[in-house]
Amino acid sequence: MTTALRTPTNPLPPIGSGSHFPHPHTPRLAAASSALAPDALDNSNHSTPPTNNSTRTTTLSSKLTNVEAQRILSVVVETQRKVQLVGLLPDAMDRRMGTVFVGEIVGGLTELRQLEAAYTAKLVAARAAIQNGAHGAKDPDLHTLPHAIRSVTRTLVRHFLQHPTASSKLRYLKSTKTAGVSQFESLLQEVRNLVYERLATTVEDEAEKRERLSGILGKEMRTSNEVKLLREELDKAKKERTAEVNKRNEVIRRLKEELRTIKKQAEDTTKRLESRSKQKEDADVQAFKDKQSHLQTETAALRQHLATLTQQHNEEEANLRKRKFKVESEVENWIHKYDQDMDEKQTELEDITAIYLEEKAQLDELSARHADMKKEYETIMEERKVEDEKRKEREALLRRNVMAATRIQALFKGWKVRRELAKQRSGSAKKGKGGKGKAGAKSAKGGAKSPKKK
């Protein structure tokens, strides 16, 4: 079980393999995953203070009954702790590092940062060479630098594990983590959960999972068959649709030919109409010219007549103006009289309006009373309707019960008559037989009585 669960460390990808180059933080995480996990096997040599993770590991390990499973889970948890320490290592050195840590730790951190910078520069140069199409000899530093990074990282982690005070100072200085480190820690947590789930799974659970998987596979096969049938139906529908489309395309082609014929006929008809219109237009122009000369003659005569009429109208206008002045004086008198009459009518209208408002208020009150009475009437009628329906239902139920009782009585009487007839027939048959004693008669009577008991 230990050999199956322990996965080998993936080496760094070669330059010419075509794989993606890692992130600049990848050397440190690779060192943590490849160099720290084996080192967890000998964690008994280092005295580490108890933490929340160790307490949780003890709780999870206590749930596992197998000793090998507990050891495997302890290795995974120890690896997770060391990865967290690697994630807290500073990315840049400043004055605080020299004042907080001793010279050995500062030297290790400086060396680690220099190795990472050199490895990142080599990766960038190799990537640029591949993008430019240059395929030369591989740089040997790309294989030696990761081993040096692993060695330095292992030394720093062991030192921090042996000195809890330095670990607390490191957590205080580095409060934030990069996205790559956080993602790697979350993935390692998922691996830890998967390992625990796998170790906690019993043989019965495994058999149950297999049965459930076989059921899922059966459903998958049935689904595949249904999909196959649906695809066949889809192909058939596509063929039918293609045939229908071809048929409609043929209809469209015939219609286009008919349309071209109609257009040609329309063009011929248009040409004939244009020639006829041209002839008619020429005739109309000639007629217009003749009519224009005639109308010009009539216009000269009408202008002379207009001058005569204008003189007459000017004389009539002077007479009408005098008459208008007289009529306006009479209209002013009538308007004054109209204003007096309108004042009297306005007073009368206000009195009538007051009476109307009073009567309207009475009408609204009566309308409200009428609405209330109408609602009460509708409620009473609805209750009567419900009572009539209930009464009809009771009468129908009574008729149905009477009919059922009559049928039951008729059936019972028929059954009773048939039983009496059967008794009479059995009695006549017994009397006709001879040579039988009283014991036979008694047994016959007992046999005749048995149906009655039943």
Order of alpha helices (4+ residues) and beta strands (2+ residues): alpha-alpha-alpha-alpha-alpha-alpha-alpha-alpha-alpha-alpha-alpha
